[in-house]
């Protein structure tokens, strides 16, 4: 039965009304979704990448790991031929011991010189006492001679008596002279010994400094020997291994990388437009997908928002004072932490493309 024109218009109006209502409802839900969900496809998995390099040059002797192998922190990775560094350590230690022996010798000479100084001073004290005694004897001999002179003139005493007194006086004067010369000699010896001690003690300081230098060289040689054994800086997977047994490597040359994949070691860096971050706050829930696992939804939370746009930290920051300014919406990196329960098998890899959606809490 054919519909009349009026009926057809009513049907068309009804269809249009339904479509309009559906469109309005769809638009409402779309706008509400956009208001409570912030999504970007400019995001990737980020993490700690530990570049492993040798601190000393040498030849790779042993390689303990392969690409994509899981290693624990402090696991051995490779070894540099240690022969030259072991010899350098032995040489440094021998040089250190030699300088220590020299210091011991210098200190022993200082001690010996100190003892000798005490002995010389004791001899000097004895010589001074002897000088005083000789001076007393000389004074007595002089007095005896003076008393004998008038007696010999008056012939009260014999010539022999007078000659004996004169001889005694001459002997006493000679002994005083000898004792005084001995005191002067010992005083000179004391000063010479003091100078020797000062000279020896002055050599102790430089010798101590030289020993410290040798100790530093020995410690450096010991460190260099330890650097021939390279261990994993963190738990993770070995990647980008370029070292092979027999390769000659230089200090600072990258040999491989260790990528940590534990949840606390990786995160998502999402570059959102600045116009989308008005209601984004740390702690908000995030859902994200990766291209590798299109059917799997991972979860996380907003950890922090960078304190500047990506362009502000580029090698050549934009210069907007030239007069040819074109406004471009900037992107601000947002760090998203990953829930441990959402990736128990460590499926995520650093560098994977991510599509995160931040769930805005109203």
Residue pairs with C-beta under 8 A, 6 or more apart in sequence:
3 11
35 360
35 362
36 359
36 360
36 362
37 357
37 358
37 359
37 360
38 272
38 276
38 277
38 279
38 280
38 357
38 358
38 360
39 355
39 356
39 357
39 358
40 270
40 271
40 272
40 273
40 276
40 355
40 356
41 353
41 355
42 270
42 271
42 272
42 331
43 268
43 269
43 270
43 271
43 288
43 336
43 353
43 354
43 355
43 356
44 268
44 269
44 351
44 352
44 353
44 354
45 266
45 267
45 268
45 290
45 348
45 349
45 350
45 351
45 352
45 354
46 266
46 267
46 268
46 269
46 335
46 350
47 259
47 260
47 261
47 265
47 266
47 267
47 350
48 234
48 236
48 259
48 260
48 265
48 266
49 257
49 258
49 259
49 350
50 233
50 234
50 236
50 257
50 258
50 259
50 260
51 254
51 257
52 77
52 230
52 232
52 233
52 254
52 255
52 256
52 257
52 258
53 251
53 252
53 253
53 254
53 255
54 80
54 227
54 230
54 249
54 250
54 251
54 252
54 253
54 255
55 224
55 227
55 251
55 252
56 80
56 85
56 224
56 227
56 228
56 251
57 248
57 249
57 250
57 251
58 80
58 81
58 84
58 85
58 228
58 248
58 249
59 80
59 81
59 246
59 247
59 248
59 249
60 78
60 79
60 80
60 81
60 243
60 244
60 245
60 246
60 247
60 248
60 249
61 78
61 79
61 80
61 81
61 82
61 245
62 78
62 79
62 245
63 77
63 78
63 243
63 244
63 245
64 75
64 76
64 77
64 78
64 79
65 71
65 75
65 77
65 78
65 238
65 241
65 256
66 238
66 241
67 238
67 239
67 240
67 241
68 237
68 238
68 239
69 237
69 238
70 235
70 236
70 237
70 238
71 77
71 232
71 235
71 236
71 237
71 238
71 258
72 232
72 235
73 231
73 232
73 233
73 234
73 235
74 231
74 232
75 231
75 232
76 229
76 230
76 231
76 232
77 230
77 231
77 232
77 238
77 255
77 256
78 230
78 243
78 255
79 228
79 229
79 230
80 227
80 228
80 229
80 230
80 249
81 228
82 225
82 228
82 229
85 221
85 224
85 225
85 227
85 228
86 225
88 221
88 224
88 225
89 218
89 221
89 222
89 224
89 225
91 221
92 214
92 217
92 218
92 220
92 221
93 218
93 221
95 214
95 217
95 218
96 211
96 214
96 215
96 217
96 218
99 207
99 210
99 211
99 214
100 211
102 207
103 204
103 207
103 208
103 211
106 200
106 203
106 204
106 207
107 204
109 200
110 197
110 200
110 201
110 204
113 193
113 196
113 197
113 200
114 197
116 193
117 190
117 193
117 194
117 197
120 186
120 189
120 190
120 193
121 190
123 186
124 183
124 186
124 187
124 189
124 190
127 179
127 182
127 183
127 186
128 183
130 179
130 182
131 176
131 179
131 180
131 182
131 183
134 172
134 175
134 176
134 179
135 176
135 179
137 172
137 175
138 169
138 172
138 173
138 175
138 176
140 172
141 165
141 168
141 169
141 171
141 172
141 173
142 169
142 172
144 165
144 168
144 169
145 165
145 166
145 168
145 169
148 157
148 161
148 162
148 165
148 166
149 162
151 157
151 161
151 162
152 159
152 161
152 162
230 255
232 258
233 258
234 258
234 260
234 265
235 260
235 262
236 258
236 259
236 260
236 261
236 265
237 258
237 259
237 261
238 256
238 257
238 258
239 256
239 257
239 258
239 259
240 254
240 256
240 257
241 255
241 256
242 254
242 255
242 256
243 249
243 255
243 256
249 255
259 349
259 350
260 266
261 346
261 348
261 349
261 350
262 346
263 337
263 338
263 339
263 340
263 343
266 338
266 348
266 350
267 300
267 303
267 335
267 336
267 337
267 338
268 286
268 288
268 300
268 335
268 336
268 338
268 354
268 356
269 333
269 334
269 335
269 336
270 333
270 334
270 336
270 354
270 356
271 310
271 331
271 332
271 333
271 334
272 280
272 331
272 332
272 334
272 358
273 329
273 330
273 331
273 332
274 309
274 329
274 330
274 331
274 332
275 329
277 305
277 332
277 334
279 360
280 302
280 305
280 334
280 358
280 360
281 302
281 361
282 301
282 302
282 303
282 304
282 305
283 301
283 302
284 301
284 302
284 358
284 359
284 360
284 361
285 299
285 300
285 301
285 358
285 359
285 361
286 299
286 300
286 301
286 302
286 336
286 356
286 357
286 358
286 359
287 297
287 298
287 299
287 300
287 356
287 357
287 359
288 297
288 298
288 299
288 300
288 336
288 354
288 355
288 356
288 357
289 296
289 297
289 298
289 354
289 355
290 296
290 298
290 348
290 352
290 353
290 354
290 355
291 352
291 353
292 347
292 349
292 352
293 347
296 347
297 342
298 338
298 339
298 342
298 343
298 348
299 338
299 339
299 341
299 342
300 336
300 337
300 338
300 339
300 342
300 356
301 336
301 337
301 339
302 334
302 335
302 336
302 337
302 358
303 335
303 336
303 337
304 334
304 335
305 332
305 333
305 334
305 335
306 332
306 333
306 334
306 335
308 332
309 330
309 331
309 332
310 330
310 331
310 332
310 333
311 317
311 318
311 330
334 358
336 356
338 348
